[in-house]
Amino acid sequence: MRLPTITFLAAILACIILTPAYAAQLPTINNDSTTLDFPNTLTFAAEVHADSALREIVLEYGVERRTCGIVTALAFPPFDPGQNANVRWTWDMRQSGSLPPGATIWYRWRATDANGATLTSETKRITWIDTQHTWQHIQKGTLNLHWYAGDRSFATTLLNSAVDSLTRLENETGVASKHPIDVYIYESATDMRAAVLYEPGWTGGLAYSEYYLTIIGVAPDNLAWGRRVTAHELTHVLVGDRAFTCIGSIPTWLSEGIAVYGEGGPEDYSIAMLNTAIANNTLLSVRSLSGGFSEDPGQADLSYVQSYSIVRFLIVEYGREKILTLFDRLALGDAIEPVLQEVYGFGLDGLEDHWRTSLQAAPRASAGQEPTATPQPTMIATIVPVGPGLQVVAHPTTLVATEMPTTQPIVAPANETTPQPAPQPDRTLFVFIAGGLFALGAILATVLVVLMRLSAKRRS
């Protein structure tokens, strides 16, 4: 082989080896961080660099919870054109609706430069938590209890009582805990309400079944009430998980009635209130209890004890298997009226008639004299409260979403294709491919020449 040929092939091989060094470099994302201003805002920040001008920087984020589909929210923080950018974006809970304390938020950054090179940072997680308190933690079975006021004995007593309540609930109704549940204990109902936005003034505990957590206001010197409310809210979490649905709702009388049942039944003053309503023929209709309860504490108390009485009637008279079937059918998105007909043989009016008879109460008023309540819808889980395009109000058992005009980032499902600007062609890639093909041809030609010479030697 002639020397010029060897020199030429060596140059080609050098081209193959060195060409990747000129390939486009991916952007870099450094010092990404979050700043909590609980309960109002969460700010995301990062430093981004690219070898060519940055074209797009996107924050992808979401909340870990039970949903009917994977949802990713997108935020597009502003930045000045160039190769370097310090970006910040603030999630304002006052616009989107607050998350429950203890919720886990995940996020990652995605940066694209003018050449189309894209880098997505690793996914990180942060707990949306009230940072002004020093939280402590104990665990038993599937329950994790977090508290900051009171000694360990206080927390242990609450935890043991909660475990006993769940065991009793499973034995009597079949509703069981299958997932770890977090319980956050605030020192008072006032502190608890300050940790969430848009809650009724009388709220003492909130359950978020899709997050598998509950928050409760319990003073260390009020353990008796603490045991009851903890059992109540945990029952909400378990039943909400069992009857989870994206296309229907659980009537409030059923949800709150089973929760009072889970705490061991109502207190004496509530039973006296029920007896008075029976004697005065002022019982609320079952249909009116299907929607939200009154903001008036007195009416709310009657609604709770009456709902308990209705649920207890179903369990005692018809057994736990039917109540479980009722939950499972509601989880399929079926409406309460046909489900009651199928499981028990009567609808809402028939339920009220049988229940009133069991109490020896006066017959219900004739149909049409009382408006039928519209049940509050549950949050459609594919519309997650993570984008400022939604205003979400949290309730003990439901989330209600209302659209509001906004110029801020949209919410896009992760399983749908998000339109992206067309990437610019990467010239270094073309050089690399062309050089590689040329070098491969040269190597094949060299091998062919060597084979021909070896063949010639054999013939000689």
Secondary structure by P-SEA (a helix, b strand, c coil): ccaaaaaaaaaaaaaaaaccccccccccccccccccccccbbbbbbbbbbcccccbbbbbccccccccbbbbbbbbbbbccccccbbbbbbcccccccccccbbbbcbbbbbccccbbbbccbbbbbbccccccccccccccbbbbbccccaaaaaaaaaaaaaaaaaaaacccccccbbbbbbbcccaaaaaaacccccccccccccccccbbbbbbccccaaaaaaaaaaaaaaaaaaaaaccccccccaaaaaaaaaaaaccccaaaaaaaaaaaaaccccccccccccccccaaaaaaaaaaaaaaaaaaaaaccaaaaaaaaaaaaacccaaaaaaaaccccaaaaaaaaaaaaccccccccccbbbbbcccccccccccccccbbbbbcccbbbbbbbbbccbbbbbcccccccccccccaaaaaaaaaaaaaaaaaaaaaaaaaaaaaaaaac
